């Protein structure tokens, strides 16, 4: 009884067979599409102004970026509650000062 172990063909053997058969399979090169960078625009409706680097650094408390015209709270409908944010900041950072009692001499 002779048992033959099937051998695996390597990539080098496969290329040699393809050349002998006359059919060389080459994969077509696909060009990669370059993704367009999203332009940084003002978040206000109907405003298509591109934001500068300085405008990008000044983010409103409602987590949106606005141009210099729409940045003030009165010029955009801000969803953040600024009053409660400032009250929480003041209570956290301003300790209660209790005067010490004077000793009677």
N, C-alpha and C positions, 0 to 999 in steps of 0.2 A: 504494500500500500504506500503510495507516494502522495503526500499531502503538499500541495503547493500553497504558499502564502501569497495572497495578492499584494502586490507592491503598489504604493501610491506614487503617482507621477508628480514630479516637481514642476515648478513653473518654467524651469529651463527646458525640460523635456517637452512641455506643451508648446512652447514657442518653436522648438525645432520641428515638431509635427506640423504646425501651422505653415511653416515655410515650405515644407515638403509637399503639402497639399496644394499650395499655391493660394490659399485664402488666409490673408492676414487680417485679423479683426482689430481694428483700431476704433477706439471710442471717440466720438466727436467732442471737441472741446467746447464747453458751454461758457459763454461770457457771463461773468457775474454782474448782475445789475447793481449799480451803486445806489444806495438808499439816499434819498434827499434828506438833508438835515431840516428838521422842523424849525422854522424861524420863530424867534421869541417875539410874540405879539402882545399888545395890551389886552387885558382880560375884559375890558369894558365892551359892551355890545356896540357895534357899528364903528369901532375904532380899530383901524388896521395899522397903527403905528408900530414899527419895529422898535424893540427896547434896546437901549444901550447897556453896556456893562454895569454902569452905575444904577440904572433902573432895575436891573435884575437883582442887585444886592438889596434893594429896598422892597421887601415883601410886606404886604399888608397883613394884619392879624387874622384876616379871613383866608390866608394862605394863597392869595392871588397876587400877580404882578401887574402893576398899572404904569402907564406913562406918567410924565410929570404933570400933565393936565388933569388926569383922573385920579391921582394919588390921594388928594384930600378926601376925608370921609364924606363931605357934603357932595362930592362929585361922582361917587359910585355908591351903589346900594350894598353897603358892607353888612355881612351877616354876623360878624363878631359882636359880642356884647362888651363894648369897651369900658363901660362904667363898672361892671362887676370884675373885669380883669384888673382895672386900676385899684379898686377897693381891696382885692385880694393881695395885690402887690404891696400896698401900703400897710395892711395889717401884718403881713409877713416880715417886712423890713423895718418897721418902726416899733420898737419895743415900748411897753408901757413904763413910764417913768413915775415912780412913787417917791415923793420927797421924804427924806429921813426926818424923824421926829427930833425936835430940839430938847436937850436936857435942861431942866430948870436949874439955875445956879443958886 
